[in-house]
């Protein structure tokens, strides 16, 4: 199968590429990073004509649409760019999927559910959305609605993956990245871990998630549009996560709790029974094992970013 991955040089894309190639698929990567290697195509999903050229060259059977502005903080800083990238860029991808009869698998987000989490019940794929909680929440939801509309009325064949708290190898730390990698980086540096009080998450190891994605790639769809929550139901309070990381790294860092800002959802609890029932998939990596794998990768990756990791 010919597979095109938009945003394929990100943390999900790099791990997914390796998995799909191992499974025997011909994988093409589309991203903005300046690289030169076989089956890599440089461009931006907002550039309609460049994207069209790549689709014409590859003629993919399947497109994993991972490209987008993925940080809640970054979307708050540049909302116009978030709307253009996440919504208009997704529309471009959809148009070419329709033109070339490519099946689409979209990387949606748990943030799409918004304030639905505040109801205190497990969120399922059937749970009505609450109010959006950020520009990120809003734009990921808008992108999903574009896909649903085209699937329902214009014969696009698409699956939305609503991804819950992925972490693991391939994610470099910055203020725009997940709490796991930010806490780990701070602990290794001996800096304070800044933790949002009263928050709780269930974390899903990236290699488990790409296993689910590879199964979706092989899935024979029952309808034009399907949606699956992908994650692990193993909630941990964020201060407890910080303590685990401090202990794992042998750090003397302090844990400093602060009140969450308004765009932070306090508690996310969801059901992943649908994907288990229909594909037989469930996330198997517990948080302790996943953290060890992430730390091992982060320490071994220091040569790739010496300005950040030269000290350990």
PyMOL commands that set and color helices and strands:
alter all, ss='L'
color gray80, all
select helices_A, chain A and resi 11-22+48-58+72-77+79-99+110-119+135-154+179-189+206-218+238-249+273-279+287-309
alter helices_A, ss='H'
color red, helices_A
select strands_A, chain A and resi 2-6+26-31+40-42+62-65+103-109+158-163+166-167+193-196+200-202+204-205+225-230+235-237+255-258
alter strands_A, ss='S'
color yellow, strands_A
deselect
rebuild
show_as cartoon
